[in-house]
Amino acid sequence: MPHEYVSSVQLGFAGLFLSTSSIHASPPESLFDAAQHVHADEITVRWGDMDAGGHVKNSRFFTDFEEARVNWLKATLDESLFMASGPVLAEASCDFERLPPATLAIDVYATPPGRSSLKSTYDAALADTGARVANGMAVLVWVDAETGEPVPDLGLR
């Protein structure tokens, strides 16, 4: 029986404050190996995010993961870092478990950064019951905005 964990975070960025809390089953170790919980977000699924059968469109999960990832980066990194460089998505995946209309609680995990890359993983669950609906992964490469070349050791370590 999986144990439950509570994630709660209060973040501030550019005058915007977000406070979320969620309780749900722990993520599978194979996906989140050596990753630390770094951020939590709640995202409401809107009517337009669903198909005619009332199921969340699969592509919507990538958008939700992106939103949680960007919120985490904005809350974590110095805003000036984005002036001359920024993250580029190099890889993304999502395993769909069920597709309900609901408010989703998305937990973000991150592994230690590589030379110029950062891997983040996601656990999406129903905000009210904690039932898992999807999990995903993304690899970001930090690149120089002018040259398009990877930027090593950008202070991400």
C-alpha positions as CSV (number, residue, x, y, z in Angstrom):
1,M,0.0,0.0,0.0
2,P,1.6,3.3,-1.0
3,H,2.1,5.8,1.7
4,E,0.7,9.4,1.5
5,Y,2.8,12.5,1.6
6,V,1.9,16.1,2.0
7,S,3.4,18.7,-0.1
8,S,2.8,22.3,0.7
9,V,4.6,25.4,-0.7
10,Q,4.3,29.1,-0.6
11,L,6.1,30.9,-3.3
12,G,6.6,34.5,-4.2
13,F,7.8,36.0,-7.5
14,A,7.4,39.5,-8.9
15,G,4.7,40.4,-6.4
16,L,2.7,37.2,-7.2
17,F,2.2,34.8,-4.3
18,L,0.9,31.3,-4.7
19,S,0.1,28.9,-1.9
20,T,-0.9,25.3,-2.6
21,S,-1.2,22.1,-0.6
22,S,-2.0,18.5,-1.7
23,I,-2.1,15.0,-0.2
24,H,-1.7,11.9,-2.4
25,A,0.1,8.6,-2.9
26,S,3.8,8.7,-3.4
27,P,5.1,8.7,-7.0
28,P,6.8,5.6,-8.4
29,E,10.5,5.4,-7.6
30,S,11.5,4.4,-11.1
31,L,10.3,7.8,-12.5
32,F,11.5,10.0,-9.6
33,D,14.7,8.3,-8.7
34,A,17.0,10.6,-6.7
35,A,14.6,13.5,-7.3
36,Q,13.7,16.0,-4.7
37,H,10.3,17.7,-4.3
38,V,10.8,21.3,-5.4
39,H,7.3,22.8,-6.2
40,A,3.6,22.2,-6.0
41,D,0.8,23.8,-8.2
42,E,-2.9,23.4,-8.5
43,I,-4.3,23.8,-12.0
44,T,-8.0,23.7,-12.9
45,V,-9.0,21.8,-15.9
46,R,-11.4,24.0,-18.0
47,W,-14.3,22.9,-20.2
48,G,-12.2,23.6,-23.4
49,D,-9.5,21.2,-22.1
50,M,-11.8,18.3,-22.6
51,D,-13.0,16.3,-25.6
52,A,-16.6,15.6,-26.4
53,G,-16.6,12.6,-24.0
54,G,-15.5,14.8,-21.1
55,H,-12.0,13.5,-20.9
56,V,-9.0,15.8,-20.6
57,K,-7.1,16.0,-23.9
58,N,-3.7,14.2,-23.6
59,S,-1.8,17.3,-24.8
60,R,-3.2,19.3,-21.9
61,F,-1.0,17.4,-19.4
62,F,2.1,18.7,-21.2
63,T,0.8,22.3,-20.9
64,D,0.0,21.7,-17.2
65,F,3.5,20.3,-16.6
66,E,5.0,23.2,-18.4
67,E,3.0,25.7,-16.3
68,A,4.1,24.0,-13.1
69,R,7.7,23.9,-14.3
70,V,7.8,27.6,-15.3
71,N,6.2,28.6,-12.0
72,W,8.9,26.6,-10.2
73,L,11.8,28.2,-12.2
74,K,10.4,31.7,-11.8
75,A,10.1,31.2,-8.0
76,T,13.6,29.6,-7.8
77,L,15.9,31.5,-10.1
78,D,17.0,35.1,-10.3
79,E,14.9,36.9,-12.9
80,S,18.0,38.4,-14.5
81,L,19.1,34.9,-15.5
82,F,16.4,34.9,-18.2
83,M,17.7,38.0,-20.0
84,A,20.6,36.4,-21.9
85,S,19.7,32.7,-21.6
86,G,16.9,30.4,-20.9
87,P,15.6,26.8,-20.8
88,V,14.8,24.9,-24.0
89,L,12.8,21.7,-23.8
90,A,14.9,18.8,-25.1
91,E,12.7,15.9,-24.1
92,A,9.3,15.3,-22.6
93,S,7.1,12.3,-21.8
94,C,3.8,11.6,-20.1
95,D,2.2,8.4,-18.8
96,F,-1.6,8.7,-18.7
97,E,-3.4,6.8,-16.0
98,R,-6.9,8.3,-16.1
99,L,-8.3,11.4,-17.7
100,P,-10.9,13.1,-15.5
101,P,-12.3,16.6,-15.6
102,A,-11.1,18.1,-12.3
103,T,-8.6,20.4,-10.5
104,L,-5.2,18.8,-10.6
105,A,-2.5,19.0,-8.0
106,I,0.9,18.8,-9.8
107,D,4.0,18.1,-7.8
108,V,7.4,18.9,-9.4
109,Y,10.6,17.0,-8.6
110,A,14.1,17.8,-9.8
111,T,17.3,15.8,-10.0
112,P,20.6,17.5,-9.5
113,P,21.5,19.5,-12.7
114,G,23.9,18.2,-15.2
115,R,26.5,20.4,-17.0
116,S,23.8,22.4,-18.9
117,S,20.7,20.4,-18.4
118,L,18.1,19.9,-15.8
119,K,15.6,16.9,-15.5
120,S,12.2,17.5,-13.8
121,T,9.5,15.0,-13.2
122,Y,5.8,15.5,-12.5
123,D,3.1,13.8,-10.5
124,A,-0.4,14.9,-11.4
125,A,-3.3,13.9,-9.1
126,L,-6.9,14.9,-8.4
127,A,-6.7,17.8,-5.9
128,D,-9.7,16.6,-4.0
129,T,-9.0,12.8,-3.7
130,G,-5.3,12.5,-4.4
131,A,-5.9,9.8,-7.1
132,R,-3.1,9.9,-9.6
133,V,-4.0,10.8,-13.2
134,A,-0.6,11.1,-14.9
135,N,3.1,11.4,-14.4
136,G,5.7,12.9,-16.7
137,M,9.3,14.0,-17.3
138,A,11.1,16.8,-19.0
139,V,14.7,17.6,-19.7
140,L,15.6,21.2,-20.1
141,V,18.8,22.5,-21.6
142,W,19.9,26.0,-20.7
143,V,21.0,27.9,-23.8
144,D,22.4,31.3,-24.6
145,A,19.7,33.4,-26.3
146,E,22.1,34.8,-28.9
147,T,24.1,31.8,-29.9
148,G,21.7,29.0,-29.2
149,E,24.6,27.1,-27.5
150,P,24.2,25.3,-24.2
151,V,25.3,27.3,-21.2
152,P,27.3,25.2,-18.8
153,D,27.1,25.6,-15.0
154,L,24.7,28.4,-15.0
155,G,24.5,28.4,-11.2
156,L,21.9,25.6,-11.3
157,R,24.0,23.3,-9.1
